[in-house]
Amino acid sequence: MRRGSATRTTLILGTVLGTALLTSCVPAPRMPLATMRRAVPAFTTVRTALAHAGLHPGRWPATRWWRVFHDPKLTQLIHQGLAASGTIKAALAHVRAARAAYRLAASANGLSLAANASVQRERASATGLVPPPFAGHIFNYGTLGLNAHYDLAFWDRQHAAVKAALGNIAARQAQAALLRLIMSTEIAERYWNLALAQSRVRTAQARARVRAHIVGLLQSRYRAGLASAIQVNNGQAALAAARMGLHATQTGLLRARFALAALVGRGPGFAYRLSAPTPSHLPALDFPRRISIDLLARRPDIEVRYWQVKIASAGRAEARARYYPDVSLSGALAYQSITLGTLIDPANIAAAVGPAINLPLFGNGARRAGLSRSRARFDMAVDHYNASIINAVNQVAYALLALAGARQEWQQAKAQTRHAKRAFVLVKTRLRAGIVGDLSARRARLSLLAAQTAEDQSRVRVLKALVAVIKSLGGGYHALNHGRA
């Protein structure tokens, strides 16, 4: 009893001594004030920029924002593109890898328990430590037991690693959402480009037909002595230009088809079958009723930057914790015997338990370098986050400004088409009355075609501007956001 009491006293004294040395071994440098600044953008700047951009009350863009256009073909193409994208698949694989890394980091915390069993056939030395009657004889040595280990983690080193791994999952998820947003908006833009290319081909075909009729009329007038050769040649030159323009628009249509087919992961056979009707009525976008910083937090690129700041902060805490000792508890409980027949016997139980302290004394240069690197990474993450906020504000304001300008141009283009159509109707009425000739009607038809082309271009410009606004607002990513830690 006296020896056991002395052993316990020694164990307690050792533990107290180790605990007293925890904060006195190697002090960690204090964090500079420059790295402690908060990455909080100015709310006033956000509100002012968005208010001048012309927001209107409403809801936020949905996650599947393309449904507001009520175009089943566009919806199908976006679904095909998202499913076939290798970049998105790789991003989702990164998410799975980040989840596995989180489980690996989390497994380092808490109690670890291991079972072990071993059997050794051993010959003891005749003059060694093994006493008679086993000295110089062969016997079987068996062990069956449990080993336990528990890190106390006073300085949250493992907790910081787990936070960094958890933040990496969120960052990877936001990165995947960003790629989905880029892919879906790019498909929509190429879809509208295809619609515009189709409209240009139709207009170019009609323009070539009208130019051919005009050349025929000029030749008839020339034979009748009512037109000069110069007029005929000018008409033929205009016809050649119209045919050349038709060829250029047909080539542009093929390019638009191939570009869209390649984006959705399909081949040339699919490209030749692609078509995209231009809608005559445009959807109205909904906007949030209250302007707050959460407006920009819905963007996946901002979310990526946010979590990068959190990861860098956790890395900084982990580097700082390396200045302090590691304290752990270990224990073992086992049956041990040199005769296997009596291995599982209460008399053969062996047990051990005690603390372990890893005290950092030297190597301070490596820890200081690691802490400096973590500070630099934190500073870079904060600066990137702040820059992303400013860039997001500018993108939203510019997108809304471009949308407003495109809508005004579209209204003017519709007015131009309306007046050109009225003029064409009046010319046809005067033609039936014999006041003007067929040549004037053909020229009025050319003016109407030019106005319709301008209207189609402005309509597609509005559609693409709507997509740009949705993209700048994050494309409904908020529905995928599971909160911030």
Secondary structure as GFF3:
##gff-version 3
##sequence-region A 1 485
A	DSSP	alpha_helix	2	20	.	.	.	ID=ss1
A	DSSP	three_ten_helix	33	36	.	.	.	ID=ss2
A	DSSP	alpha_helix	43	53	.	.	.	ID=ss3
A	DSSP	three_ten_helix	65	69	.	.	.	ID=ss4
A	DSSP	alpha_helix	72	84	.	.	.	ID=ss5
A	DSSP	alpha_helix	86	107	.	.	.	ID=ss6
A	DSSP	beta_strand	111	123	.	.	.	ID=ss7
A	DSSP	beta_strand	138	151	.	.	.	ID=ss8
A	DSSP	alpha_helix	157	223	.	.	.	ID=ss9
A	DSSP	alpha_helix	229	263	.	.	.	ID=ss10
A	DSSP	alpha_helix	268	272	.	.	.	ID=ss11
A	DSSP	alpha_helix	294	297	.	.	.	ID=ss12
A	DSSP	alpha_helix	300	321	.	.	.	ID=ss13
A	DSSP	beta_strand	326	337	.	.	.	ID=ss14
A	DSSP	three_ten_helix	340	342	.	.	.	ID=ss15
A	DSSP	three_ten_helix	346	348	.	.	.	ID=ss16
A	DSSP	beta_strand	349	358	.	.	.	ID=ss17
A	DSSP	alpha_helix	364	432	.	.	.	ID=ss18
A	DSSP	alpha_helix	438	472	.	.	.	ID=ss19
A	DSSP	three_ten_helix	477	480	.	.	.	ID=ss20
###
